Amino acid sequence: MIDLSSTTLVTQPPLSEANKAFVLAAFDTLFNRRDYAAAERFWSPDYIQHSAHIAPGRDGLFELVRAAPPTLRYQAGIILADDHHVIVHGRFSGHGRPAAWIAADILRLAGGLMVEHWDVLQDEAMEAASLSGRPMFGHAFPG
């Protein structure tokens, strides 16, 4: 039997939960609010970018967003974390292309900042093109 009499309650969320909240706040700040000064508090100046369609570093990411139409929006879906790594499944819409992008963004956090990023992007299929008959994001096809 385990003696719980000396066990203390943990009042802070586990690291993975805090990191999920951090990434969601960062994505909203950059992609939806486009607050670049505030976004600098989330992304390391030495940010490592593995995405083939984004120029290197934090500046490359910020320039990509600056060049996007003002209608750009990010919507988060499923988010998973394992200590210092966070994966978020989301939708980028309003970027000026015919189809929204469904993304799996993988981020590594260190020292209270996002320091490294990988992604997998795919054009979102509408119902007529979905062989499974199911949406790629959420529970319904976009209207």
C-alpha positions, 0 to 999 in steps of 0.5 A: 500500500502507498502512503500518501500522507506526505504527498503534496499537491501539485498546483501548477499544470504539468510542463506539457500542459503549460507548453500546449497553452504557450503554443496556442497563445503564440499561434493566436498572437502571430497568425490571428492578431498579427502582433509581431512585438508580442510574438517575439516573446514566444519565438526564439531569436535563434529559431530553427525552421525545418519547413521547406516553404518558410525562410530561415529563423524567426524573421523568415516566419514573421515575414511570411505572415506579414506577406499574407493577406489580412484575412489569414486565420489559424484555427487549432484542433487537436494538440498533444505534448510530450514535455518539450515537444508540442504537436498541433493539428490546425487549419490555416485559412484566408491565405489567398489560395483556393483551399485552406491548409491543414497542418501538423506543426511540431514545435520544440520548446526550450528556455521558455521559447519555441526554438525549433519547428517542423510541419506537414501541410496539405490542402484541405479536401472538400466533401466531394473530394474526400474518399472517406467522406469525412473532413480533414479537420474538425467534425464538419466540412467547411461551409 
